[in-house]
């Protein structure tokens, strides 16, 4: 993989101080999956009584790990669970050998933890089309189990990175009628990011007590408004996975209808999703694209993604060029309903175009000044209805080319 030499200029100041979530412990190790001496495997072990939910990529070429997780995720169990993740190799497009690698890892984790293999979930991220040297991972499992610690989530977050320039973490607490609960999670993702959940690897944990079906409802719905609303390069990975575990150790019961918990969880998901965009390969600008006035919410989303995924829009942003004509182009090609003479376009609060033409008071130098900011808002009102959508993206720079041209070298 291309060597990452600097941290994204859009990175947070520091990794957050994640709280300990009672009922889940973490460990990491260097297994040499692709590189010697690099931490590349993490294990999370959830206590008995924990529930697990997840959403996954819908890629037609999804990996063996994703297929295995999808087969297991709908089952209720009181046995607890384990999550093992490796970086460096995605175990995707590896045929029956990939299935065998997943089975070998799950069996080894099950033997070391006392869990049934059906409660072991795996993820792999990295190069596609190369057999996973799973024996290097299974050789580390006993050591991982011996090293499990509730405070080692930060190390686990670093173990799953590939072209990421920084580990991504988020946490929050929620006061509920039954008491306080904690939520913490981490993610990886930098390239091959597009809305078709998942769009990366994400692991979130809470000490709330939530039935599996309710947890799945929460995760699925909130995912659609957060991780499924980001794009770096319009490419959907074969390996993307979001898993959430609820240990129940706080004793505070939560349902899918609990608005305070759902709002807190959505804020955490959005935080992690934004961090992925901020670490977009080669990114120097964080861009919010908001579309209103569309014929439907679905049309608004189509327009927003057409803008956010346009190489011409993204390179204009990279070059700090307020080329609003490229936004007009993206709307016109999206396939969703639009009318040239009803459009209005804004950069931030600056009205750029309206009524089928440049706004009378718009000055190019004002637009150029705004485009120099590290965070840019692009707003479009279609003028046809009440549909709306917001997506988040980044610019497209030469850094993206450099990273991906050398990805396997």
BELHUQUI-V460136 format. One record per helix or strand. SS is the DSSP state (alpha for helix, beta for strand). FROM is the first residue (numbers start at 1). TO is the last residue. If there is no record, write none. Layout:
ss & from & to
SS & FROM & TO
SS & FROM & TO
//
This chain:
ss & from & to
beta & 24 & 29
beta & 41 & 46
beta & 51 & 56
alpha & 64 & 72
beta & 81 & 89
alpha & 95 & 113
alpha & 117 & 119
beta & 120 & 127
alpha & 134 & 138
alpha & 141 & 146
beta & 149 & 149
alpha & 153 & 159
beta & 168 & 176
beta & 179 & 188
beta & 201 & 206
beta & 209 & 210
alpha & 212 & 225
alpha & 227 & 229
beta & 230 & 230
beta & 241 & 246
beta & 253 & 254
alpha & 259 & 278
beta & 286 & 294
alpha & 297 & 309
alpha & 311 & 318
alpha & 325 & 333
alpha & 340 & 342
beta & 344 & 347
beta & 350 & 354
beta & 357 & 358
alpha & 364 & 370
beta & 375 & 381
beta & 387 & 394
alpha & 398 & 405
//
